[in-house]
Amino acid sequence: MVHTSRAVTLFPLIVLFLALMAAAAEPSLLVGEERDYEVISRVSIKNSTGKPLHPLDVSLPLLRSIPPYQEVRIDGVTPRPDSLTFDAPGNVIAAFKVKGIAPGEAFSVTVKARVASCRVLYQCDPFAVQPLPEGLASYRKATGDYPAGDALVAKTLAEVAKGETNPWFRALCLYDFIRGFTFELTLSPKPVLLALAAKKVQCSDAVSTLITLLRAAGIPARYVAGISLVEGKSEIVHTHAWAEMYVAGTGWVPLDPTLSRFNEGARLLRFAEKEPGQIIFSYGRHDPVTIRSTGPGKPPITRKDISWRFSYRVLSEKDTGRIGSFYGEKAFKPGGVGAVPPPPPMVPAGVSREYEEALALRKKGDLKPASALIESLIEKEPLCLPLHMERLEIGRLQGTLQNLEESYHALSKAHRAEPLYPYLEGRAALDEGAMGKAFAAFFEARRRGGSPGGDATALESTLGYSFLATKQYGPALESYARVLCVDGRNTAALANSINFFYLYRGWGPMATLAGYGVRAFEGSQTTLQFSGLYALALIEKKSFAEARAFLEETLKHAPRDGWLHALLGVAHLGEGRRAEGARELARGLELGTPDRPYFERKLAEARSK
């Protein structure tokens, strides 16, 4: 049995989930996790032609302040630019007149800057559709770079958007579609139509293709060039690209369809959010470095002749916790729903015993006999809603969608006026991928109070999943809070809530939830997972002594858990005990632990000092 510290036992679940934040005007974006960098960029243009080059005009964008994303101070540009100008999108362009480059030589520009960057998380209401303002026509039209009027683009849009009309959900469909492409780093970018046909892209190809599809859908979109500073590295050898779409009432919202594949710090899907490590250089410039010959003809410079490298170091970081705190209040603020008793069973008495047996089989993982039993019961009660809902659940667990259409067809005829019908309609829309239609149905189901199979948590669990999938974090946490008020042992709702606060640095709410999980699942393997999360939250809150005491007690009952040993090592380091910290970190790595690179760096840090 795993024992818990007194601190953990002070978190009664029902008190925590008593209410949801009252409906009020909310900020469209949240800013937090600030970081200061020193960034040194070096652009080099090499003459590999074997003969002298004519004089050249070279221009490149300089880092600039872009609220709310980044504040920039340029500390030096070498050599000194001949001029500084602004282009149409507002980029700061440094221009250089190069007299010539001898064979085998190179012209280089070094820029040293200090950048204060932050995490920005947008929370848009997909249903608050507003007219687009004037002046965005150029971001919706087809161009050579974005062939939005092409037949292949139109065909792809029709297939991917699946009849979705809401702009937010259309954009999300297109974004997920591009994320499914194979990543292939090449020297030269592919034209959009070739990338769309091959479904093989690097970041610039993915972004251009996404922008093309967004414009074809009538959504203003533009190209962003920058860099992505990856944790654990001190030099970046590639620029990065992502997109922005314009959301009426909010403004330009970032979408990065490739960063989540590679960046250790990437979180969730990278839709409508920007990390501190994403540094913006320019808008709309596919080739940020521009070279023009002042003599006859074009300069014979190719992409392989141009390198743009970035070295950087973190000067300071400040985890303000503003994002996690905002959502923590949203989920835990007192004064709201409270526990709701489950509705009476909806299964006829003649099949109730077999129905409960089928539920028990499904929960044990015996899906085949559970399915056979449910099918036999549906033959007796063909219009019983809970039976059909259980059929759908078993089908999903089996990885099939068999009999779904049959169930939906039968139930839609018989139960259109019932409170549960909108919920069923919403589940059907989810299977079709029509998120806007699904939400409309779920909201109606919530209004009617429809809960399938006597389970008061099913609607809110489904809504929580759907909100998370569409990046609506506040409503997701509200739904999971409702679930936990009724069913305090719902691991999915608890895990999803903890995961959200972990991803967005909500260490206080995460400690509260994980502490409850330790108590609620005491004695099971799940307890160890919640114990690790609880200790991690305490460490991130700088409560090192409390974390150490909790871990030392927990490890008495789980002495071979590598993650707990590694966390104990970090807690020791936080208290200044390097020898003990190094010993526990080494033990944790020997036994095996998730997030090995992080703990390996901590061990190296302990030993180096």
Secondary structure, DSSP 8 states (H G I E B T S, - for coil): -----TTGGG--HHHHTS----S----SEEEEEEEEEEEEEEEEEE--SSS----EEEEEEE---BTTTEEEEEEEEES--SEEEE-TT--EEEEEEE----TT-EEEEEEEEEEEEEEEEE---TT------TT-GGGTS--SS--TT-HHHHHHHHHHHTT--SHHHHHHHHHHHHHTSEE---SS---HHHHHHHTEE-HHHHHHHHHHHHHHTT--EEEEEEEE--TT-SEE-S-EEEEEEEETTTEEEEE-TTHHHH-TT--TT-BSEE-TTEEEEEES-SSSSEEEESSSS-----GGGEEEEEEEEEEEEE---HHHHHHHHHHH-SSS----------S-HHHHHHHHHHHHHHHHT-HHHHHHHHHHHHHHSTT-HHHHHHHHHHHHHTT--TTHHHHHHHHHHH-TTSTTHHHHHHHHHHHHT-HHHHHHHHHHHHHHT--GGG-TTHHHHHHHHHHHHTT-HHHHHHHHHHHHHH-TT-HHHHHHHHHHHHHTT-HHHHHHHHHHHHHHTTTSHHHHHHHHHHHHHHHHTT-HHHHHHHHHHHHTT-TT-HHHHHHHHHHHHHTT-HHHHHHHHHHHHHH--SSHHHHHHHHHHHHH-
